[in-house]
């Protein structure tokens, strides 16, 4: 489903936030992908590195 949405949106960066609930806590995982190369409909969307800083 993610690949279908990313390919059709053609945005330069697509991010998804996965939320998980365990006992009484909620955790989040972020992932980002770029669009498929033009003219290569079977190519994988390249996964992008995410960097965060917390102060």
Secondary structure as GFF3:
##gff-version 3
##sequence-region A 1 55
A	DSSP	alpha_helix	2	9	.	.	.	ID=ss1
A	DSSP	beta_strand	14	22	.	.	.	ID=ss2
A	DSSP	beta_strand	25	33	.	.	.	ID=ss3
A	DSSP	beta_strand	47	48	.	.	.	ID=ss4
###
